[in-house]
Amino acid sequence: MRAGIMWIVHKGNLSMKGGLYQMVYHAKVNVFLLAAVYTMIWLIGFVSIVSLIPTFTTVLSMFAILIISAVLMWWYTSSIRYVFYEEYLLVKGGPFKERITYQSIEMAYHTEEKMTGYQISSSNRGLELFLKHRDNIKILPNDLTDFVSELRKRCPGVRIAE
């Protein structure tokens, strides 16, 4: 492998990037909720554009804003993933990412809170991470059992409640 070139080979949850193996977990995607949100965005956008027909440039700019909003939301919701690196857990969704060091994780609990987390989802099976000096984070990995076992390996002193 040449220096400076990064590549990823997916095999289940295990991937290789830059010559180092890492565990990658993707978030659950609630297709029904996502479709409902998109329908509301398009409906509100259409009503706004139709009610403001005074000029062509107004319609064009409103339509551009609507398209950009829909694309950014799709990018964010469809690309949420959790990557276990050597020193930290990376939570990435669209253009946003957050590094959570393993030392900052105090405890983790299974939660049934709905409509919270990095991705708004109606799933009732999430994991809430309690962090030192920061807000709690609810995450929704596809394979919750496998994710928890990997978290136990990386954070042996962390209390994880079932």
C-alpha positions as CSV (number, residue, x, y, z in Angstrom):
1,M,0.0,0.0,0.0
2,R,1.4,3.4,-0.9
3,A,1.6,6.1,1.7
4,G,-1.2,8.6,1.8
5,I,-3.8,6.3,0.2
6,M,-6.6,5.1,2.5
7,W,-8.8,2.2,1.6
8,I,-11.6,0.3,3.3
9,V,-12.4,-3.4,2.9
10,H,-15.7,-4.3,4.5
11,K,-16.2,-7.8,5.9
12,G,-19.2,-7.8,8.2
13,N,-18.5,-5.2,10.9
14,L,-14.7,-5.5,10.5
15,S,-13.0,-3.1,8.1
16,M,-9.5,-2.1,7.3
17,K,-8.5,1.6,6.8
18,G,-5.0,2.7,6.4
19,G,-3.7,-0.8,7.3
20,L,-5.4,-0.8,10.7
21,Y,-8.5,-3.0,11.5
22,Q,-11.5,-1.3,13.1
23,M,-15.0,-2.2,14.0
24,V,-17.7,-0.4,12.1
25,Y,-21.4,-0.4,13.1
26,H,-24.2,1.3,11.1
27,A,-27.2,2.9,12.7
28,K,-30.7,1.5,12.3
29,V,-32.7,3.4,9.7
30,N,-36.5,3.7,10.3
31,V,-37.7,3.8,6.7
32,F,-41.3,4.7,7.7
33,L,-40.3,7.7,9.8
34,L,-37.8,8.9,7.2
35,A,-40.5,8.7,4.5
36,A,-42.9,10.6,6.7
37,V,-40.4,13.4,7.4
38,Y,-39.5,13.7,3.7
39,T,-43.2,13.8,2.8
40,M,-43.7,16.7,5.3
41,I,-40.6,18.5,3.9
42,W,-41.9,18.3,0.3
43,L,-45.4,19.2,1.3
44,I,-44.4,22.2,3.3
45,G,-42.0,23.2,0.5
46,F,-44.6,22.9,-2.2
47,V,-47.2,24.9,-0.2
48,S,-44.6,27.6,0.5
49,I,-43.5,27.8,-3.2
50,V,-47.1,27.9,-4.5
51,S,-48.2,30.5,-2.1
52,L,-45.3,32.8,-2.9
53,I,-45.6,32.9,-6.7
54,P,-44.7,36.6,-7.1
55,T,-41.5,36.1,-9.1
56,F,-39.6,33.3,-10.8
57,T,-36.5,34.0,-8.8
58,T,-38.4,33.5,-5.5
59,V,-39.8,30.2,-6.7
60,L,-36.3,29.1,-8.0
61,S,-34.5,30.1,-4.7
62,M,-37.2,28.3,-2.5
63,F,-36.9,25.2,-4.7
64,A,-33.1,25.2,-4.4
65,I,-33.3,25.6,-0.6
66,L,-35.8,22.7,-0.5
67,I,-33.6,20.4,-2.5
68,I,-30.4,21.3,-0.5
69,S,-32.3,20.6,2.8
70,A,-33.6,17.3,1.6
71,V,-30.2,16.2,0.3
72,L,-28.4,17.2,3.6
73,M,-31.0,15.4,5.7
74,W,-30.8,12.2,3.6
75,W,-27.0,12.3,3.8
76,Y,-27.1,12.7,7.5
77,T,-29.7,10.0,8.2
78,S,-28.4,7.4,5.8
79,S,-24.7,7.6,6.8
80,I,-24.7,7.4,10.6
81,R,-22.1,4.9,11.8
82,Y,-20.1,4.1,14.9
83,V,-16.4,3.2,14.4
84,F,-14.3,1.7,17.2
85,Y,-10.7,3.1,16.8
86,E,-7.8,2.3,19.1
87,E,-8.2,5.4,21.3
88,Y,-11.8,6.5,20.8
89,L,-15.3,5.8,19.4
90,L,-16.2,7.9,16.4
91,V,-19.8,8.7,15.8
92,K,-20.3,10.0,12.3
93,G,-23.4,11.1,10.4
94,G,-23.1,13.1,7.2
95,P,-20.9,16.1,7.8
96,F,-21.0,15.8,11.6
97,K,-18.7,13.6,13.6
98,E,-17.8,13.3,17.3
99,R,-14.9,11.5,18.9
100,I,-15.7,9.9,22.2
101,T,-12.6,8.8,24.1
102,Y,-13.1,5.5,26.0
103,Q,-12.0,7.1,29.2
104,S,-14.8,9.6,29.0
105,I,-17.5,6.9,29.0
106,E,-18.7,6.4,32.5
107,M,-21.6,4.0,32.0
108,A,-24.0,2.7,29.3
109,Y,-27.6,1.7,29.7
110,H,-30.1,0.2,27.4
111,T,-32.9,2.7,26.9
112,E,-36.3,2.8,25.4
113,E,-36.5,6.6,24.9
114,K,-38.0,7.3,21.5
115,M,-37.3,10.2,19.2
116,T,-33.9,10.9,20.6
117,G,-30.3,10.3,19.7
118,Y,-28.1,11.0,16.7
119,Q,-30.8,9.8,14.5
120,I,-34.5,10.5,15.2
121,S,-35.9,7.0,15.2
122,S,-38.9,5.3,16.6
123,S,-36.8,2.4,17.6
124,N,-37.1,1.5,21.3
125,R,-33.8,-0.4,21.5
126,G,-31.0,2.0,21.9
127,L,-27.9,2.5,24.1
128,E,-27.4,5.6,26.1
129,L,-23.8,6.5,26.9
130,F,-23.2,8.6,30.0
131,L,-20.1,10.7,29.4
132,K,-17.8,12.7,31.8
133,H,-18.2,16.5,31.4
134,R,-20.5,16.2,28.4
135,D,-24.1,15.5,27.5
136,N,-25.3,11.9,27.3
137,I,-25.5,10.3,23.8
138,K,-28.1,7.8,22.6
139,I,-27.0,5.6,19.8
140,L,-28.9,3.1,17.8
141,P,-26.5,0.5,16.2
142,N,-28.0,-2.2,14.0
143,D,-26.4,-5.0,15.9
144,L,-26.8,-3.9,19.5
145,T,-25.5,-7.1,21.1
146,D,-22.3,-7.1,19.1
147,F,-21.8,-3.4,19.7
148,V,-22.1,-3.9,23.5
149,S,-19.6,-6.7,23.5
150,E,-17.1,-4.6,21.5
151,L,-17.7,-1.7,24.0
152,R,-17.0,-4.1,26.9
153,K,-13.7,-5.0,25.3
154,R,-12.7,-1.4,24.7
155,C,-13.9,-0.1,28.1
156,P,-13.4,-2.9,30.6
157,G,-14.1,-0.6,33.6
158,V,-17.4,0.8,32.3
159,R,-20.6,-0.3,33.9
160,I,-23.0,-1.5,31.2
161,A,-26.5,-2.2,32.5
162,E,-28.9,-4.5,30.6
